[in-house]
Amino acid sequence: MDVCFYYLRKLLRYGPGIKISATTTDFAFDSQVRGLYDDFLKDPLVLVKQTSLFSYPIGLYMPCNTSWREVDHVLMPLRMYNSAHWILCHFDNKEMCLNIYNSYTKIVKEPVVLEAVRPFLVMIPYLLFHTGFFEGKNIPEQEALKPLVVKMVPKLPQQKNDGDCGNYVIKYAEYFINEMLNEMPKIFNIAQVRKHLATQFGIKFSAEAERTVIDLQAQFGNKWVRIAAYLPGRTDNDVKNFWSSRKKRLARSLQTTPSSSSKQVEASGVHAPSSR
């Protein structure tokens, strides 16, 4: 997800014809806000000590980031509590509201989403205040620190299973960046979306993605379509090719290093040739 949003930031900064003024956050921002929330409720000044969070609104920390004072919108991929479900949050810093894009409303209900985004509604105004966002805007401190308004974006294309949320988050973001939300289809062809994202971003498998494939292959076997559903921007063919290449690499390693552990063999699904 982070790699895809990095490419979206590049598109926002350098893409031809992009008129919208925006940047994004990443998963680390999500994790840091959630991790600090309980302490923040006891003492809001605890936020001042979390200098890494300040890096986001002042335009640092991530490649191609932009100061939030210089943009009108911030796109935030957020992962739900104790779940693999992702949602897209769009912070409109003119309206001071958080717009929620949820691709699985029949399962992930609005009250659950509102509870999950509460830390961001409360903490983002304080984060902006302490990084000088409101300077020169003649906004009283009490007004500036009010929680953000939250809006659920209606009538979005919806996923049909529990593994495609990442693809939907990225597509929502793309339609927003290209100012084409009104032209978004009622239904995404998810196989086509996966292929499009894989082709567009040309992303290699990260260490986390590799671990995901290994874990899911152990759980589902060689059901590549099902596994690909958990990997935004990847097709079943991408996953199958990765697995095949991995098995070949491990097989070559076993031929050159006979002392390789049996655990490595079992994990890879490669069986060492029997000696006769």
MODELLER restraints for C-alpha pairs under 7 A, 6 or more apart:
rsr = mdl.restraints
at = mdl.atoms
rsr.add(forms.Gaussian(group=physical.xy_distance, feature=features.Distance(at['CA:1:A'], at['CA:232:A']), mean=7.00, stdev=0.5))
rsr.add(forms.Gaussian(group=physical.xy_distance, feature=features.Distance(at['CA:2:A'], at['CA:26:A']), mean=5.58, stdev=0.5))
rsr.add(forms.Gaussian(group=physical.xy_distance, feature=features.Distance(at['CA:2:A'], at['CA:27:A']), mean=6.52, stdev=0.5))
rsr.add(forms.Gaussian(group=physical.xy_distance, feature=features.Distance(at['CA:4:A'], at['CA:201:A']), mean=6.98, stdev=0.5))
rsr.add(forms.Gaussian(group=physical.xy_distance, feature=features.Distance(at['CA:5:A'], at['CA:24:A']), mean=6.87, stdev=0.5))
rsr.add(forms.Gaussian(group=physical.xy_distance, feature=features.Distance(at['CA:9:A'], at['CA:23:A']), mean=5.81, stdev=0.5))
rsr.add(forms.Gaussian(group=physical.xy_distance, feature=features.Distance(at['CA:9:A'], at['CA:24:A']), mean=6.48, stdev=0.5))
rsr.add(forms.Gaussian(group=physical.xy_distance, feature=features.Distance(at['CA:9:A'], at['CA:64:A']), mean=5.87, stdev=0.5))
rsr.add(forms.Gaussian(group=physical.xy_distance, feature=features.Distance(at['CA:9:A'], at['CA:65:A']), mean=6.78, stdev=0.5))
rsr.add(forms.Gaussian(group=physical.xy_distance, feature=features.Distance(at['CA:10:A'], at['CA:64:A']), mean=6.01, stdev=0.5))
rsr.add(forms.Gaussian(group=physical.xy_distance, feature=features.Distance(at['CA:12:A'], at['CA:18:A']), mean=6.38, stdev=0.5))
rsr.add(forms.Gaussian(group=physical.xy_distance, feature=features.Distance(at['CA:12:A'], at['CA:22:A']), mean=6.63, stdev=0.5))
rsr.add(forms.Gaussian(group=physical.xy_distance, feature=features.Distance(at['CA:12:A'], at['CA:23:A']), mean=6.93, stdev=0.5))
rsr.add(forms.Gaussian(group=physical.xy_distance, feature=features.Distance(at['CA:18:A'], at['CA:178:A']), mean=6.53, stdev=0.5))
rsr.add(forms.Gaussian(group=physical.xy_distance, feature=features.Distance(at['CA:20:A'], at['CA:177:A']), mean=6.32, stdev=0.5))
rsr.add(forms.Gaussian(group=physical.xy_distance, feature=features.Distance(at['CA:21:A'], at['CA:71:A']), mean=4.84, stdev=0.5))
rsr.add(forms.Gaussian(group=physical.xy_distance, feature=features.Distance(at['CA:21:A'], at['CA:72:A']), mean=5.55, stdev=0.5))
rsr.add(forms.Gaussian(group=physical.xy_distance, feature=features.Distance(at['CA:21:A'], at['CA:73:A']), mean=6.44, stdev=0.5))
rsr.add(forms.Gaussian(group=physical.xy_distance, feature=features.Distance(at['CA:22:A'], at['CA:71:A']), mean=5.03, stdev=0.5))
rsr.add(forms.Gaussian(group=physical.xy_distance, feature=features.Distance(at['CA:22:A'], at['CA:72:A']), mean=5.85, stdev=0.5))
rsr.add(forms.Gaussian(group=physical.xy_distance, feature=features.Distance(at['CA:22:A'], at['CA:73:A']), mean=4.54, stdev=0.5))
rsr.add(forms.Gaussian(group=physical.xy_distance, feature=features.Distance(at['CA:22:A'], at['CA:74:A']), mean=5.48, stdev=0.5))
rsr.add(forms.Gaussian(group=physical.xy_distance, feature=features.Distance(at['CA:23:A'], at['CA:65:A']), mean=6.29, stdev=0.5))
rsr.add(forms.Gaussian(group=physical.xy_distance, feature=features.Distance(at['CA:23:A'], at['CA:66:A']), mean=6.05, stdev=0.5))
rsr.add(forms.Gaussian(group=physical.xy_distance, feature=features.Distance(at['CA:23:A'], at['CA:73:A']), mean=6.62, stdev=0.5))
rsr.add(forms.Gaussian(group=physical.xy_distance, feature=features.Distance(at['CA:23:A'], at['CA:74:A']), mean=5.01, stdev=0.5))
rsr.add(forms.Gaussian(group=physical.xy_distance, feature=features.Distance(at['CA:23:A'], at['CA:75:A']), mean=6.32, stdev=0.5))
rsr.add(forms.Gaussian(group=physical.xy_distance, feature=features.Distance(at['CA:24:A'], at['CA:74:A']), mean=5.06, stdev=0.5))
rsr.add(forms.Gaussian(group=physical.xy_distance, feature=features.Distance(at['CA:24:A'], at['CA:75:A']), mean=4.47, stdev=0.5))
rsr.add(forms.Gaussian(group=physical.xy_distance, feature=features.Distance(at['CA:24:A'], at['CA:76:A']), mean=5.69, stdev=0.5))
rsr.add(forms.Gaussian(group=physical.xy_distance, feature=features.Distance(at['CA:25:A'], at['CA:75:A']), mean=6.47, stdev=0.5))
rsr.add(forms.Gaussian(group=physical.xy_distance, feature=features.Distance(at['CA:25:A'], at['CA:76:A']), mean=5.16, stdev=0.5))
rsr.add(forms.Gaussian(group=physical.xy_distance, feature=features.Distance(at['CA:26:A'], at['CA:76:A']), mean=6.71, stdev=0.5))
rsr.add(forms.Gaussian(group=physical.xy_distance, feature=features.Distance(at['CA:26:A'], at['CA:77:A']), mean=6.48, stdev=0.5))
rsr.add(forms.Gaussian(group=physical.xy_distance, feature=features.Distance(at['CA:27:A'], at['CA:77:A']), mean=6.83, stdev=0.5))
rsr.add(forms.Gaussian(group=physical.xy_distance, feature=features.Distance(at['CA:27:A'], at['CA:78:A']), mean=6.96, stdev=0.5))
rsr.add(forms.Gaussian(group=physical.xy_distance, feature=features.Distance(at['CA:29:A'], at['CA:53:A']), mean=6.90, stdev=0.5))
rsr.add(forms.Gaussian(group=physical.xy_distance, feature=features.Distance(at['CA:30:A'], at['CA:78:A']), mean=5.97, stdev=0.5))
rsr.add(forms.Gaussian(group=physical.xy_distance, feature=features.Distance(at['CA:33:A'], at['CA:119:A']), mean=6.71, stdev=0.5))
rsr.add(forms.Gaussian(group=physical.xy_distance, feature=features.Distance(at['CA:33:A'], at['CA:120:A']), mean=6.96, stdev=0.5))
rsr.add(forms.Gaussian(group=physical.xy_distance, feature=features.Distance(at['CA:34:A'], at['CA:119:A']), mean=6.30, stdev=0.5))
rsr.add(forms.Gaussian(group=physical.xy_distance, feature=features.Distance(at['CA:37:A'], at['CA:119:A']), mean=5.92, stdev=0.5))
rsr.add(forms.Gaussian(group=physical.xy_distance, feature=features.Distance(at['CA:39:A'], at['CA:46:A']), mean=6.95, stdev=0.5))
rsr.add(forms.Gaussian(group=physical.xy_distance, feature=features.Distance(at['CA:40:A'], at['CA:46:A']), mean=5.86, stdev=0.5))
rsr.add(forms.Gaussian(group=physical.xy_distance, feature=features.Distance(at['CA:40:A'], at['CA:47:A']), mean=6.62, stdev=0.5))
rsr.add(forms.Gaussian(group=physical.xy_distance, feature=features.Distance(at['CA:54:A'], at['CA:127:A']), mean=6.81, stdev=0.5))
rsr.add(forms.Gaussian(group=physical.xy_distance, feature=features.Distance(at['CA:54:A'], at['CA:131:A']), mean=6.54, stdev=0.5))
rsr.add(forms.Gaussian(group=physical.xy_distance, feature=features.Distance(at['CA:55:A'], at['CA:61:A']), mean=5.45, stdev=0.5))
rsr.add(forms.Gaussian(group=physical.xy_distance, feature=features.Distance(at['CA:57:A'], at['CA:67:A']), mean=5.34, stdev=0.5))
rsr.add(forms.Gaussian(group=physical.xy_distance, feature=features.Distance(at['CA:57:A'], at['CA:68:A']), mean=4.90, stdev=0.5))
rsr.add(forms.Gaussian(group=physical.xy_distance, feature=features.Distance(at['CA:57:A'], at['CA:128:A']), mean=6.92, stdev=0.5))
rsr.add(forms.Gaussian(group=physical.xy_distance, feature=features.Distance(at['CA:58:A'], at['CA:67:A']), mean=4.49, stdev=0.5))
rsr.add(forms.Gaussian(group=physical.xy_distance, feature=features.Distance(at['CA:58:A'], at['CA:68:A']), mean=6.38, stdev=0.5))
rsr.add(forms.Gaussian(group=physical.xy_distance, feature=features.Distance(at['CA:58:A'], at['CA:131:A']), mean=6.85, stdev=0.5))
rsr.add(forms.Gaussian(group=physical.xy_distance, feature=features.Distance(at['CA:59:A'], at['CA:65:A']), mean=5.07, stdev=0.5))
rsr.add(forms.Gaussian(group=physical.xy_distance, feature=features.Distance(at['CA:59:A'], at['CA:66:A']), mean=4.23, stdev=0.5))
rsr.add(forms.Gaussian(group=physical.xy_distance, feature=features.Distance(at['CA:59:A'], at['CA:67:A']), mean=3.79, stdev=0.5))
rsr.add(forms.Gaussian(group=physical.xy_distance, feature=features.Distance(at['CA:59:A'], at['CA:68:A']), mean=6.78, stdev=0.5))
rsr.add(forms.Gaussian(group=physical.xy_distance, feature=features.Distance(at['CA:69:A'], at['CA:133:A']), mean=5.88, stdev=0.5))
rsr.add(forms.Gaussian(group=physical.xy_distance, feature=features.Distance(at['CA:72:A'], at['CA:92:A']), mean=6.14, stdev=0.5))
rsr.add(forms.Gaussian(group=physical.xy_distance, feature=features.Distance(at['CA:72:A'], at['CA:93:A']), mean=5.62, stdev=0.5))
rsr.add(forms.Gaussian(group=physical.xy_distance, feature=features.Distance(at['CA:72:A'], at['CA:94:A']), mean=6.39, stdev=0.5))
rsr.add(forms.Gaussian(group=physical.xy_distance, feature=features.Distance(at['CA:73:A'], at['CA:90:A']), mean=6.75, stdev=0.5))
rsr.add(forms.Gaussian(group=physical.xy_distance, feature=features.Distance(at['CA:73:A'], at['CA:91:A']), mean=5.60, stdev=0.5))
rsr.add(forms.Gaussian(group=physical.xy_distance, feature=features.Distance(at['CA:73:A'], at['CA:92:A']), mean=4.82, stdev=0.5))
rsr.add(forms.Gaussian(group=physical.xy_distance, feature=features.Distance(at['CA:73:A'], at['CA:93:A']), mean=6.06, stdev=0.5))
rsr.add(forms.Gaussian(group=physical.xy_distance, feature=features.Distance(at['CA:74:A'], at['CA:90:A']), mean=5.79, stdev=0.5))
rsr.add(forms.Gaussian(group=physical.xy_distance, feature=features.Distance(at['CA:74:A'], at['CA:91:A']), mean=5.02, stdev=0.5))
rsr.add(forms.Gaussian(group=physical.xy_distance, feature=features.Distance(at['CA:74:A'], at['CA:92:A']), mean=6.75, stdev=0.5))
rsr.add(forms.Gaussian(group=physical.xy_distance, feature=features.Distance(at['CA:75:A'], at['CA:89:A']), mean=5.93, stdev=0.5))
rsr.add(forms.Gaussian(group=physical.xy_distance, feature=features.Distance(at['CA:75:A'], at['CA:90:A']), mean=4.67, stdev=0.5))
rsr.add(forms.Gaussian(group=physical.xy_distance, feature=features.Distance(at['CA:75:A'], at['CA:91:A']), mean=6.36, stdev=0.5))
rsr.add(forms.Gaussian(group=physical.xy_distance, feature=features.Distance(at['CA:76:A'], at['CA:88:A']), mean=5.81, stdev=0.5))
rsr.add(forms.Gaussian(group=physical.xy_distance, feature=features.Distance(at['CA:76:A'], at['CA:89:A']), mean=4.96, stdev=0.5))
rsr.add(forms.Gaussian(group=physical.xy_distance, feature=features.Distance(at['CA:76:A'], at['CA:90:A']), mean=6.15, stdev=0.5))
rsr.add(forms.Gaussian(group=physical.xy_distance, feature=features.Distance(at['CA:77:A'], at['CA:86:A']), mean=6.76, stdev=0.5))
rsr.add(forms.Gaussian(group=physical.xy_distance, feature=features.Distance(at['CA:77:A'], at['CA:87:A']), mean=6.05, stdev=0.5))
rsr.add(forms.Gaussian(group=physical.xy_distance, feature=features.Distance(at['CA:77:A'], at['CA:88:A']), mean=4.82, stdev=0.5))
rsr.add(forms.Gaussian(group=physical.xy_distance, feature=features.Distance(at['CA:77:A'], at['CA:89:A']), mean=6.30, stdev=0.5))
rsr.add(forms.Gaussian(group=physical.xy_distance, feature=features.Distance(at['CA:78:A'], at['CA:86:A']), mean=5.61, stdev=0.5))
rsr.add(forms.Gaussian(group=physical.xy_distance, feature=features.Distance(at['CA:78:A'], at['CA:87:A']), mean=5.38, stdev=0.5))
rsr.add(forms.Gaussian(group=physical.xy_distance, feature=features.Distance(at['CA:78:A'], at['CA:88:A']), mean=6.15, stdev=0.5))
rsr.add(forms.Gaussian(group=physical.xy_distance, feature=features.Distance(at['CA:78:A'], at['CA:89:A']), mean=6.96, stdev=0.5))
rsr.add(forms.Gaussian(group=physical.xy_distance, feature=features.Distance(at['CA:79:A'], at['CA:85:A']), mean=5.86, stdev=0.5))
rsr.add(forms.Gaussian(group=physical.xy_distance, feature=features.Distance(at['CA:79:A'], at['CA:86:A']), mean=4.43, stdev=0.5))
rsr.add(forms.Gaussian(group=physical.xy_distance, feature=features.Distance(at['CA:79:A'], at['CA:87:A']), mean=6.37, stdev=0.5))
rsr.add(forms.Gaussian(group=physical.xy_distance, feature=features.Distance(at['CA:80:A'], at['CA:86:A']), mean=6.10, stdev=0.5))
rsr.add(forms.Gaussian(group=physical.xy_distance, feature=features.Distance(at['CA:80:A'], at['CA:116:A']), mean=6.18, stdev=0.5))
rsr.add(forms.Gaussian(group=physical.xy_distance, feature=features.Distance(at['CA:81:A'], at['CA:116:A']), mean=6.51, stdev=0.5))
rsr.add(forms.Gaussian(group=physical.xy_distance, feature=features.Distance(at['CA:85:A'], at['CA:165:A']), mean=6.09, stdev=0.5))
rsr.add(forms.Gaussian(group=physical.xy_distance, feature=features.Distance(at['CA:86:A'], at['CA:165:A']), mean=5.66, stdev=0.5))
rsr.add(forms.Gaussian(group=physical.xy_distance, feature=features.Distance(at['CA:86:A'], at['CA:166:A']), mean=6.01, stdev=0.5))
rsr.add(forms.Gaussian(group=physical.xy_distance, feature=features.Distance(at['CA:87:A'], at['CA:101:A']), mean=5.88, stdev=0.5))
rsr.add(forms.Gaussian(group=physical.xy_distance, feature=features.Distance(at['CA:87:A'], at['CA:102:A']), mean=5.20, stdev=0.5))
rsr.add(forms.Gaussian(group=physical.xy_distance, feature=features.Distance(at['CA:87:A'], at['CA:169:A']), mean=6.10, stdev=0.5))
rsr.add(forms.Gaussian(group=physical.xy_distance, feature=features.Distance(at['CA:88:A'], at['CA:100:A']), mean=6.05, stdev=0.5))
rsr.add(forms.Gaussian(group=physical.xy_distance, feature=features.Distance(at['CA:88:A'], at['CA:101:A']), mean=4.99, stdev=0.5))
rsr.add(forms.Gaussian(group=physical.xy_distance, feature=features.Distance(at['CA:88:A'], at['CA:102:A']), mean=6.77, stdev=0.5))
rsr.add(forms.Gaussian(group=physical.xy_distance, feature=features.Distance(at['CA:88:A'], at['CA:169:A']), mean=5.45, stdev=0.5))
rsr.add(forms.Gaussian(group=physical.xy_distance, feature=features.Distance(at['CA:89:A'], at['CA:98:A']), mean=6.24, stdev=0.5))
rsr.add(forms.Gaussian(group=physical.xy_distance, feature=features.Distance(at['CA:89:A'], at['CA:99:A']), mean=5.58, stdev=0.5))
rsr.add(forms.Gaussian(group=physical.xy_distance, feature=features.Distance(at['CA:89:A'], at['CA:100:A']), mean=4.76, stdev=0.5))
rsr.add(forms.Gaussian(group=physical.xy_distance, feature=features.Distance(at['CA:89:A'], at['CA:101:A']), mean=6.19, stdev=0.5))
rsr.add(forms.Gaussian(group=physical.xy_distance, feature=features.Distance(at['CA:90:A'], at['CA:98:A']), mean=5.54, stdev=0.5))
rsr.add(forms.Gaussian(group=physical.xy_distance, feature=features.Distance(at['CA:90:A'], at['CA:99:A']), mean=4.93, stdev=0.5))
rsr.add(forms.Gaussian(group=physical.xy_distance, feature=features.Distance(at['CA:90:A'], at['CA:100:A']), mean=6.51, stdev=0.5))
rsr.add(forms.Gaussian(group=physical.xy_distance, feature=features.Distance(at['CA:91:A'], at['CA:97:A']), mean=5.91, stdev=0.5))
rsr.add(forms.Gaussian(group=physical.xy_distance, feature=features.Distance(at['CA:91:A'], at['CA:98:A']), mean=4.58, stdev=0.5))
rsr.add(forms.Gaussian(group=physical.xy_distance, feature=features.Distance(at['CA:91:A'], at['CA:99:A']), mean=6.38, stdev=0.5))
rsr.add(forms.Gaussian(group=physical.xy_distance, feature=features.Distance(at['CA:92:A'], at['CA:98:A']), mean=6.36, stdev=0.5))
rsr.add(forms.Gaussian(group=physical.xy_distance, feature=features.Distance(at['CA:96:A'], at['CA:148:A']), mean=5.63, stdev=0.5))
rsr.add(forms.Gaussian(group=physical.xy_distance, feature=features.Distance(at['CA:96:A'], at['CA:149:A']), mean=6.58, stdev=0.5))
rsr.add(forms.Gaussian(group=physical.xy_distance, feature=features.Distance(at['CA:97:A'], at['CA:148:A']), mean=4.98, stdev=0.5))
rsr.add(forms.Gaussian(group=physical.xy_distance, feature=features.Distance(at['CA:97:A'], at['CA:149:A']), mean=4.39, stdev=0.5))
rsr.add(forms.Gaussian(group=physical.xy_distance, feature=features.Distance(at['CA:97:A'], at['CA:150:A']), mean=5.51, stdev=0.5))
rsr.add(forms.Gaussian(group=physical.xy_distance, feature=features.Distance(at['CA:98:A'], at['CA:148:A']), mean=6.47, stdev=0.5))
rsr.add(forms.Gaussian(group=physical.xy_distance, feature=features.Distance(at['CA:98:A'], at['CA:149:A']), mean=6.14, stdev=0.5))
rsr.add(forms.Gaussian(group=physical.xy_distance, feature=features.Distance(at['CA:98:A'], at['CA:150:A']), mean=4.77, stdev=0.5))
rsr.add(forms.Gaussian(group=physical.xy_distance, feature=features.Distance(at['CA:98:A'], at['CA:151:A']), mean=6.19, stdev=0.5))
rsr.add(forms.Gaussian(group=physical.xy_distance, feature=features.Distance(at['CA:99:A'], at['CA:150:A']), mean=5.94, stdev=0.5))
rsr.add(forms.Gaussian(group=physical.xy_distance, feature=features.Distance(at['CA:99:A'], at['CA:151:A']), mean=4.77, stdev=0.5))
rsr.add(forms.Gaussian(group=physical.xy_distance, feature=features.Distance(at['CA:99:A'], at['CA:152:A']), mean=5.83, stdev=0.5))
rsr.add(forms.Gaussian(group=physical.xy_distance, feature=features.Distance(at['CA:99:A'], at['CA:153:A']), mean=6.31, stdev=0.5))
rsr.add(forms.Gaussian(group=physical.xy_distance, feature=features.Distance(at['CA:100:A'], at['CA:151:A']), mean=6.11, stdev=0.5))
rsr.add(forms.Gaussian(group=physical.xy_distance, feature=features.Distance(at['CA:100:A'], at['CA:152:A']), mean=4.82, stdev=0.5))
rsr.add(forms.Gaussian(group=physical.xy_distance, feature=features.Distance(at['CA:100:A'], at['CA:153:A']), mean=5.69, stdev=0.5))
rsr.add(forms.Gaussian(group=physical.xy_distance, feature=features.Distance(at['CA:101:A'], at['CA:152:A']), mean=6.67, stdev=0.5))
rsr.add(forms.Gaussian(group=physical.xy_distance, feature=features.Distance(at['CA:101:A'], at['CA:153:A']), mean=5.60, stdev=0.5))
rsr.add(forms.Gaussian(group=physical.xy_distance, feature=features.Distance(at['CA:103:A'], at['CA:156:A']), mean=6.83, stdev=0.5))
rsr.add(forms.Gaussian(group=physical.xy_distance, feature=features.Distance(at['CA:103:A'], at['CA:157:A']), mean=6.61, stdev=0.5))
rsr.add(forms.Gaussian(group=physical.xy_distance, feature=features.Distance(at['CA:103:A'], at['CA:158:A']), mean=4.69, stdev=0.5))
rsr.add(forms.Gaussian(group=physical.xy_distance, feature=features.Distance(at['CA:103:A'], at['CA:159:A']), mean=5.74, stdev=0.5))
rsr.add(forms.Gaussian(group=physical.xy_distance, feature=features.Distance(at['CA:103:A'], at['CA:165:A']), mean=6.28, stdev=0.5))
rsr.add(forms.Gaussian(group=physical.xy_distance, feature=features.Distance(at['CA:103:A'], at['CA:168:A']), mean=6.46, stdev=0.5))
rsr.add(forms.Gaussian(group=physical.xy_distance, feature=features.Distance(at['CA:104:A'], at['CA:158:A']), mean=5.76, stdev=0.5))
rsr.add(forms.Gaussian(group=physical.xy_distance, feature=features.Distance(at['CA:104:A'], at['CA:159:A']), mean=5.85, stdev=0.5))
rsr.add(forms.Gaussian(group=physical.xy_distance, feature=features.Distance(at['CA:121:A'], at['CA:147:A']), mean=5.15, stdev=0.5))
rsr.add(forms.Gaussian(group=physical.xy_distance, feature=features.Distance(at['CA:121:A'], at['CA:148:A']), mean=4.78, stdev=0.5))
rsr.add(forms.Gaussian(group=physical.xy_distance, feature=features.Distance(at['CA:122:A'], at['CA:147:A']), mean=4.64, stdev=0.5))
rsr.add(forms.Gaussian(group=physical.xy_distance, feature=features.Distance(at['CA:122:A'], at['CA:148:A']), mean=6.70, stdev=0.5))
rsr.add(forms.Gaussian(group=physical.xy_distance, feature=features.Distance(at['CA:125:A'], at['CA:144:A']), mean=6.43, stdev=0.5))
rsr.add(forms.Gaussian(group=physical.xy_distance, feature=features.Distance(at['CA:125:A'], at['CA:145:A']), mean=5.12, stdev=0.5))
rsr.add(forms.Gaussian(group=physical.xy_distance, feature=features.Distance(at['CA:125:A'], at['CA:146:A']), mean=6.83, stdev=0.5))
rsr.add(forms.Gaussian(group=physical.xy_distance, feature=features.Distance(at['CA:125:A'], at['CA:147:A']), mean=6.63, stdev=0.5))
rsr.add(forms.Gaussian(group=physical.xy_distance, feature=features.Distance(at['CA:126:A'], at['CA:145:A']), mean=5.80, stdev=0.5))
rsr.add(forms.Gaussian(group=physical.xy_distance, feature=features.Distance(at['CA:156:A'], at['CA:186:A']), mean=6.78, stdev=0.5))
rsr.add(forms.Gaussian(group=physical.xy_distance, feature=features.Distance(at['CA:157:A'], at['CA:185:A']), mean=6.88, stdev=0.5))
rsr.add(forms.Gaussian(group=physical.xy_distance, feature=features.Distance(at['CA:157:A'], at['CA:186:A']), mean=4.99, stdev=0.5))
rsr.add(forms.Gaussian(group=physical.xy_distance, feature=features.Distance(at['CA:157:A'], at['CA:187:A']), mean=4.95, stdev=0.5))
rsr.add(forms.Gaussian(group=physical.xy_distance, feature=features.Distance(at['CA:157:A'], at['CA:188:A']), mean=6.35, stdev=0.5))
rsr.add(forms.Gaussian(group=physical.xy_distance, feature=features.Distance(at['CA:158:A'], at['CA:187:A']), mean=6.83, stdev=0.5))
rsr.add(forms.Gaussian(group=physical.xy_distance, feature=features.Distance(at['CA:159:A'], at['CA:165:A']), mean=6.84, stdev=0.5))
rsr.add(forms.Gaussian(group=physical.xy_distance, feature=features.Distance(at['CA:163:A'], at['CA:229:A']), mean=4.73, stdev=0.5))
rsr.add(forms.Gaussian(group=physical.xy_distance, feature=features.Distance(at['CA:163:A'], at['CA:230:A']), mean=4.76, stdev=0.5))
rsr.add(forms.Gaussian(group=physical.xy_distance, feature=features.Distance(at['CA:164:A'], at['CA:229:A']), mean=5.14, stdev=0.5))
rsr.add(forms.Gaussian(group=physical.xy_distance, feature=features.Distance(at['CA:164:A'], at['CA:230:A']), mean=6.25, stdev=0.5))
rsr.add(forms.Gaussian(group=physical.xy_distance, feature=features.Distance(at['CA:166:A'], at['CA:232:A']), mean=4.93, stdev=0.5))
rsr.add(forms.Gaussian(group=physical.xy_distance, feature=features.Distance(at['CA:167:A'], at['CA:194:A']), mean=6.84, stdev=0.5))
rsr.add(forms.Gaussian(group=physical.xy_distance, feature=features.Distance(at['CA:167:A'], at['CA:232:A']), mean=4.72, stdev=0.5))
rsr.add(forms.Gaussian(group=physical.xy_distance, feature=features.Distance(at['CA:167:A'], at['CA:233:A']), mean=6.20, stdev=0.5))
rsr.add(forms.Gaussian(group=physical.xy_distance, feature=features.Distance(at['CA:175:A'], at['CA:181:A']), mean=5.31, stdev=0.5))
rsr.add(forms.Gaussian(group=physical.xy_distance, feature=features.Distance(at['CA:175:A'], at['CA:184:A']), mean=6.93, stdev=0.5))
rsr.add(forms.Gaussian(group=physical.xy_distance, feature=features.Distance(at['CA:194:A'], at['CA:232:A']), mean=6.81, stdev=0.5))
rsr.add(forms.Gaussian(group=physical.xy_distance, feature=features.Distance(at['CA:194:A'], at['CA:233:A']), mean=4.58, stdev=0.5))
rsr.add(forms.Gaussian(group=physical.xy_distance, feature=features.Distance(at['CA:194:A'], at['CA:234:A']), mean=5.29, stdev=0.5))
rsr.add(forms.Gaussian(group=physical.xy_distance, feature=features.Distance(at['CA:194:A'], at['CA:235:A']), mean=5.42, stdev=0.5))
rsr.add(forms.Gaussian(group=physical.xy_distance, feature=features.Distance(at['CA:195:A'], at['CA:233:A']), mean=6.74, stdev=0.5))
rsr.add(forms.Gaussian(group=physical.xy_distance, feature=features.Distance(at['CA:195:A'], at['CA:234:A']), mean=6.62, stdev=0.5))
rsr.add(forms.Gaussian(group=physical.xy_distance, feature=features.Distance(at['CA:195:A'], at['CA:235:A']), mean=5.70, stdev=0.5))
rsr.add(forms.Gaussian(group=physical.xy_distance, feature=features.Distance(at['CA:197:A'], at['CA:233:A']), mean=4.45, stdev=0.5))
rsr.add(forms.Gaussian(group=physical.xy_distance, feature=features.Distance(at['CA:198:A'], at['CA:233:A']), mean=4.70, stdev=0.5))
rsr.add(forms.Gaussian(group=physical.xy_distance, feature=features.Distance(at['CA:198:A'], at['CA:234:A']), mean=5.41, stdev=0.5))
rsr.add(forms.Gaussian(group=physical.xy_distance, feature=features.Distance(at['CA:213:A'], at['CA:227:A']), mean=6.79, stdev=0.5))
rsr.add(forms.Gaussian(group=physical.xy_distance, feature=features.Distance(at['CA:216:A'], at['CA:227:A']), mean=6.27, stdev=0.5))
rsr.add(forms.Gaussian(group=physical.xy_distance, feature=features.Distance(at['CA:224:A'], at['CA:236:A']), mean=4.78, stdev=0.5))
rsr.add(forms.Gaussian(group=physical.xy_distance, feature=features.Distance(at['CA:224:A'], at['CA:239:A']), mean=6.22, stdev=0.5))
rsr.add(forms.Gaussian(group=physical.xy_distance, feature=features.Distance(at['CA:224:A'], at['CA:240:A']), mean=6.09, stdev=0.5))
rsr.add(forms.Gaussian(group=physical.xy_distance, feature=features.Distance(at['CA:225:A'], at['CA:236:A']), mean=4.61, stdev=0.5))
rsr.add(forms.Gaussian(group=physical.xy_distance, feature=features.Distance(at['CA:228:A'], at['CA:234:A']), mean=5.79, stdev=0.5))
rsr.add(forms.Gaussian(group=physical.xy_distance, feature=features.Distance(at['CA:228:A'], at['CA:235:A']), mean=5.63, stdev=0.5))
rsr.add(forms.Gaussian(group=physical.xy_distance, feature=features.Distance(at['CA:228:A'], at['CA:236:A']), mean=5.17, stdev=0.5))
rsr.add(forms.Gaussian(group=physical.xy_distance, feature=features.Distance(at['CA:228:A'], at['CA:239:A']), mean=6.40, stdev=0.5))
rsr.add(forms.Gaussian(group=physical.xy_distance, feature=features.Distance(at['CA:247:A'], at['CA:268:A']), mean=6.28, stdev=0.5))
rsr.add(forms.Gaussian(group=physical.xy_distance, feature=features.Distance(at['CA:247:A'], at['CA:270:A']), mean=6.34, stdev=0.5))
rsr.add(forms.Gaussian(group=physical.xy_distance, feature=features.Distance(at['CA:251:A'], at['CA:270:A']), mean=6.72, stdev=0.5))
rsr.add(forms.Gaussian(group=physical.xy_distance, feature=features.Distance(at['CA:254:A'], at['CA:260:A']), mean=6.19, stdev=0.5))
rsr.add(forms.Gaussian(group=physical.xy_distance, feature=features.Distance(at['CA:265:A'], at['CA:271:A']), mean=6.40, stdev=0.5))
